[in-house]
Amino acid sequence: MKLNHPAIAPHRAPFVYLLWIVVAATLLSACGSRNAFTQTGQGSYYADKFAGRKTTSGVPYRPGKMTAAHNTLPFGTRIKVTNVRNGKSVKVTVNDRGPHVKGRIVDVSRKAARKLDLVDAGVVPVQLKVIKAAAAR
């Protein structure tokens, strides 16, 4: 391969092309969807002692609803949480902040935890994906 561009030394040309391919692929993957946020980590669920207490969004925690706590996603964001161990998934709405334990990325309601087979384990590896961003206010 011969390059005539003075800014690129001939022996570095393959690396420059590879760098451009990586940059282009990264930019294209980021442009796919504004809802494409995914995250992996540990997931847990709310203890029953929080039932009826106000969440950070102001609504009371209801164990029988499909809700979740996340530290940064806007309230009202719909996310799909998947238990990586068994492949079971639920769709929940973010209405609280947390979890407040290092390494955990989401706390789900008791109903969601049952559907994920999370109750007995307490904490499991999960993947979450934004399926609908919260409406702009």
C-alpha positions, 0 to 999 in steps of 0.5 A: 500500500502506498500513500502519498499523504505527507501527514501519514508515514508509510509504515503507519498507514495500516494503523491509521486506517484501522484507527479510522475504522474503529472510530467510524464503527463507534460513532455509527453504533452510538447513532443507532437509537437514543434509547440504546442505553444498556448496562450490566451489573448486579440487580436486587429488589426492594425489601417489603419494609419500604412498602407505602414509603415515598420514592424519590419521584414522590409516588409510594413504593408498591411491591405489586407494581412493576417499578425500579430504582436506578441512580441516573435514568430519568423517572418514567423511563421504561427499562427491560431488566434481564436475569443473566442466569436464567434469561427471564426478563421484565419491563419496569418503570424507573420511579426511584433512585438507588440502589445505594449499594456499590456494584448494584445497578438496579433495584426492582419491585417485589413483583418484578423480582418474582418474575425474574426469579430473584427473590430467593437469590436476593442479588443476581447479575442482570442486564438492563436496556432502555426501551422507552426514554422518559418524556421530556418535561 
